[in-house]
Amino acid sequence: MKLSHISADFAILPRRGRFPNFFHDHCRRRRDSAHYFPEKDQSRFTSAAPGQGLRARDFAWGGSLLGVAAFTLLELLIAVAIFSVVLTAINGVFYGAMRLQSKASRSVEESLPIQQAVSILKRDLQGIVAPGGALGGSLQSGASASPSSTAIPSGATTIYTSTGAIDQTSPWAEVQKVVYYLKNPASRTVPGKDLVRAVSRNLLPTVREELIEQWLMGGIERLQFAFFDGAAWRDSWDSTTPDPATGQTNTLPSAIKIQLDLAASYGEPRKAPVQLLVPVIVQGSTNR
């Protein structure tokens, strides 16, 4: 049925297949209501001659009969553009926060072995034992130090410290021998070397001295010990040889400084070195 055949008084209504059902029922229930057909709109219906049909735009969506407003294509494009900008900003902030969290977690993971190694080094140096006596060994470091075992490389630093006691029930003495040196890592893909702490609790061995290696951390490029004799810093120290300034033996430095140069991976910037300065309070008896 064509729209031109619809009369002004809605005597003939279109079938349900032509227009939406809710529009068809709505118009049929309230076709004479002033709410849906104000006077200014009824004039065009009543003034229409009998048999003169309504125009198709009167029943179109968004027409005066429904009073429903819609978005234009330009408004939709503007809304989509604004949504895209907001989504891009949120995406950048989210991924920035994720990268920051990953970087912070990596920094914490890298700093934990350093803090543990520095803490052990500081405890051993603070508990250093004066040379001389049956259980008091010498302090040797640098090129003049002779390794007591084939597993220890030349130039390792050997100290005797009073940090051997674990608890009150363990059968270990307080004094122990500790050797610090660098060792090649098991994996060649890892940059730098491993910092190793070798410990010997038997200070009076009958056959052969046994050293137990303890891995402290990896990624060390260089380990440096410096010893302050009261006037200047020295790269090496050997308490068994006479001091060149005083001529005395069994002497200890006034302070010990340790510097750990961290190795960087390929393409990464060079990391700042880790330094530790520990004053030596105890002094041993000399030969004079």
Backbone hydrogen bonds, N-H to C=O, Kabsch-Sander energy under -0.5 kcal/mol:
donor,donor_aa,acceptor,acceptor_aa,energy
5,H,2,K,-1.3
6,I,3,L,-1.7
10,F,7,S,-1.1
13,L,11,A,-0.6
18,R,15,R,-1.4
19,F,15,R,-0.8
24,H,20,P,-2.0
25,D,21,N,-2.7
26,H,22,F,-2.1
27,C,23,F,-2.3
28,R,24,H,-1.7
29,R,25,D,-2.4
30,R,26,H,-2.2
33,S,30,R,-0.7
37,F,33,S,-1.7
41,D,38,P,-0.6
42,Q,38,P,-2.5
43,S,39,E,-1.4
44,R,41,D,-0.6
45,F,41,D,-0.6
45,F,42,Q,-0.5
46,T,42,Q,-3.0
47,S,43,S,-2.0
48,A,45,F,-0.5
52,Q,49,A,-2.5
53,G,51,G,-0.7
54,L,3,L,-0.7
54,L,6,I,-0.5
58,D,55,R,-1.2
59,F,56,A,-1.2
63,G,60,A,-1.8
67,G,63,G,-2.3
69,A,67,G,-0.5
76,L,72,T,-2.0
77,L,73,L,-2.2
78,I,74,L,-2.2
79,A,75,E,-2.4
80,V,76,L,-2.4
81,A,77,L,-2.2
82,I,78,I,-2.4
83,F,79,A,-2.4
84,S,80,V,-2.1
85,V,81,A,-2.1
86,V,82,I,-2.4
87,L,83,F,-2.5
88,T,84,S,-2.4
89,A,85,V,-2.1
90,I,86,V,-2.4
91,N,87,L,-2.4
92,G,88,T,-2.3
93,V,89,A,-2.2
94,F,90,I,-2.4
95,Y,91,N,-2.4
96,G,92,G,-1.9
97,A,93,V,-2.1
98,M,94,F,-2.1
99,R,95,Y,-2.3
100,L,96,G,-2.2
101,Q,97,A,-2.3
102,S,98,M,-2.3
103,K,99,R,-2.4
104,A,100,L,-2.4
105,S,101,Q,-2.5
106,R,102,S,-2.1
107,S,103,K,-2.3
108,V,104,A,-2.2
109,E,105,S,-2.3
110,E,106,R,-2.2
111,S,107,S,-1.8
112,L,108,V,-1.5
114,I,110,E,-0.8
115,Q,111,S,-2.6
116,Q,112,L,-2.2
117,A,113,P,-2.5
118,V,114,I,-2.7
119,S,115,Q,-2.0
120,I,116,Q,-2.0
121,L,117,A,-2.5
122,K,118,V,-2.5
123,R,119,S,-2.0
124,D,120,I,-2.3
125,L,121,L,-2.2
126,Q,122,K,-2.2
127,G,123,R,-1.5
128,I,125,L,-1.2
129,V,160,Y,-3.6
132,G,136,G,-1.5
137,G,135,L,-0.8
140,Q,138,S,-0.6
140,Q,158,T,-2.0
141,S,237,W,-2.5
142,G,155,G,-0.8
145,A,142,G,-1.2
152,I,149,S,-1.0
155,G,145,A,-0.8
156,A,153,P,-1.1
157,T,180,Y,-2.2
158,T,140,Q,-3.2
158,T,156,A,-0.6
159,I,178,V,-2.6
161,T,159,I,-0.5
161,T,176,Q,-2.2
162,S,127,G,-2.7
164,G,174,E,-3.5
172,W,170,S,-1.9
176,Q,161,T,-2.4
177,K,200,S,-2.5
178,V,159,I,-2.8
179,V,198,A,-2.6
180,Y,157,T,-2.6
181,Y,196,V,-1.7
183,K,194,D,-2.3
190,V,187,S,-0.7
193,K,220,I,-2.7
194,D,183,K,-3.3
195,L,217,M,-3.1
196,V,181,Y,-2.6
196,V,194,D,-0.6
197,R,214,Q,-2.8
198,A,179,V,-2.8
198,A,196,V,-0.5
199,V,212,I,-2.4
200,S,177,K,-2.4
203,L,201,R,-1.1
211,L,209,E,-0.5
212,I,199,V,-2.9
213,E,211,L,-0.6
214,Q,197,R,-1.4
216,L,195,L,-2.6
217,M,195,L,-1.0
220,I,193,K,-2.7
221,E,219,G,-0.5
221,E,261,D,-3.6
222,R,261,D,-1.2
224,Q,259,Q,-2.3
226,A,257,K,-2.6
227,F,234,R,-2.8
228,F,255,A,-2.6
229,D,227,F,-0.6
229,D,232,A,-2.1
234,R,227,F,-3.1
237,W,141,S,-1.9
239,S,139,L,-2.2
241,T,238,D,-1.0
243,D,248,Q,-2.9
247,G,243,D,-2.8
250,N,239,S,-3.3
254,S,228,F,-3.1
255,A,228,F,-0.9
256,I,278,V,-2.6
257,K,226,A,-3.0
258,I,276,L,-3.1
259,Q,224,Q,-2.2
260,L,274,V,-3.3
261,D,222,R,-2.6
261,D,259,Q,-0.6
262,L,260,L,-0.7
263,A,219,G,-2.6
268,E,265,S,-1.8
274,V,260,L,-2.6
275,Q,273,P,-0.5
276,L,258,I,-2.6
278,V,256,I,-2.7
280,V,254,S,-2.4
281,I,279,P,-0.7
